[in-house]
Amino acid sequence: MKKLLYIEMDNCIGCRSCLAACTQCGGHDERNRNYVYDVNPLVDRQTIPLMCLHCVNPACARSCPAQAIQITEEGAVLSALVEKCIGCQNCTIACPYGIPKFDEEQNLMYKCDLCYDRTRDGIPPMCASVCPTNTLQWIDENELAEKRERHRVGKWVSSRQPFEPLEGETRVQISLPGIIQGIQKLF
């Protein structure tokens, strides 16, 4: 059964284990490809992990004039291919989530590739395999359906949720923090 990355934002404790693990994934050149942000620095300790959402129709790939960004059969959106990337940085500008980064020294874009060397064989990505709080989970579609049912909040005015991804459909699914779910009740 197909698996996907699921993020339960409420669980993040800011330990940054996912960042350390990311640098150890094969082919990452000891470079972080995901991030953990402090939501309100100096106010509280709330943190959120952020990595590529692996959009179904990614803006980064659409904006690449050299077609350097490949999408695998499983849906992983890969970093730019060294032999094709021309260093234009269109992908970094096009991504609504600010995920692709540009290495000036190598003249190359890099980003989370969902540890494709692992996930293509059914092994969880490094970030999910080390997360001590289950913020990052490698789950199948049945588990996702159970989580969606458990996290359902109120009834929506329309069939669309008010907090949809900026880029449309994504392969990484996110459970929004409780405070945001409380706001959703207003809709």
N, C-alpha and C positions, 0 to 999 in steps of 0.2 A: 504494500500500500504506500502511496506517495506521502512523503513527509514534508513539513514546512517549519519555518522558524516562527515561534509565537513569543511575544514579549508581554509580560505582565508587569507594567510600569510600577504598580504599587509595591512590588516586592524588592525593588532596587535599594540597596543599602550603601551604594557608592564605593564598594570594595575595590572595584576596577580589576577584578580577576579576569574579566573578559578581555580587557586590554592586554594584559600580560600574555594570555593564551593566544590572542590574535597574532602577536609578533612571532609566536612559535610555529604557526601553521606553515606547511610547506609552500615555498614560493613567495612568501610575504616579505622576504628580505629584512626580517626583524622590524617591520614598519607597521604601526597600528593602522588598521583599516576600519575600526569602529571607534566610538567615542562615548564618554560618560560626561554629562554636563551637570553642573550645579545649577539648580533652578533659581534659588534665591541666595546667592552667596552672602555670607555674613549674617543672614537672617535665620535660616534653618539648614538642615542637612539633606533636604530632598534632592535626589539626583535622578537623572533619567539616562538610560542607555540609548544610543542612536547609531544605527548602522544602515547600510543600504536596504531599502525596502524591496528591491528586485521587482520593479514595476513591470507589468505585462507589456506595456508599450513605452519603454523608458525614454525620457527626454534626452538623456546623455547619449544614447545610441542614435536617436533620430537626428541629433545636432552634429554628429561626427561626419565631416566631409570625407574622411579617409576610410570609413567603415571599420575602424580599429576596435570598436566595442562589440564583442560577440555575445549572443544570448544562447545558452545551452538548451538542449531538448528538455531538460528538467526545469528550465526557467531561471537559472542563475545568470545574472548580468555580470559579465567578467570585466576585469580591468582592461585598459587599452593594450592591444598587442604591440610589443616593442617594434616589430618590423613595419607596422602600419601607422602608428601614432605620429602625427606631424607637429604636435605641440601647440595646436591652435587654442586650446583650453575652452573650446565651445561647450564641452561636456560639463565643465565645472560651473559655467555660467548658466547652462540650461537646467540643471538639476534643481527642482524646487526645494529640496531638502539639504542642499549644501554638502552632499556626501563626497563626490569625487574630489580628490586633492591632486595638485600638480607638483611634481618633483622637478624643480628647475635644473638641477644638476644632471638628471637623466633625461630631461625633456620628455617626460612621460606622465600620464595620468594613472593614478592608482585608486582603488576603492575596495570595499568588501566584495569578495567574490563567493561568499557563502561557503568558504573552505571547499571549493568544488572538488579538490583532490580527495576529500573525505566524503562529502555528501553524495557524490555520484555513486558511492558504494554503500550508501545507507548509514554511514557513520555520522553522528552529529557534528556540526561545526564546532571548532575549538571553543568559541565563546560559550555556547550552550553546554558543552561537556564539563566546564569547570564552574559554572555559576552556582554558588552555594545556596542561593535563595530561590532558585527556580524562576528568576526573572526572565531568563532566556531558556526556552524549551524547544526541543525538536520533537514535534508531535505529528500524528497522522490526522486525516480529515475527520475521523470519528471523534477523536479527542477534542478537535477544534469545535465541532458541533456541540459537544457537552459543555465546553467552556463558554461558548456564546450563549447557551441557554442559562447557564449559571450567572452570567454577568448581565443578562438582559435587564434594562432599567426602564420602567414605565412603558407607555405606548407612544409611538411617534405620530406626529401630525401627518407625516407622509411616509412613504415606504423607504425613503432615504434617511440615513442617519445624518445628524447635523455636523458631525465631524468626520467627513470623508477625506481620504488622502488627496493631496493636491494634484497628484498625477494620475488619478483614476485608480484602476485595479492594481493591487500590489500582491506579491506572493508571500511577503512577511506580514503576519497579522499581529495587531496590537490590542491589548486590553488597556483602555485608558484609566488613569488614576481615579480613585474614588471622588475626589473633588470635582473633576471634570464630569464624571457620571452624574454627580449631583446637579451640575449646571444643565446637563442634558434633560433632566426632568422638566425643566422650564419649557422645553420645546414641545 
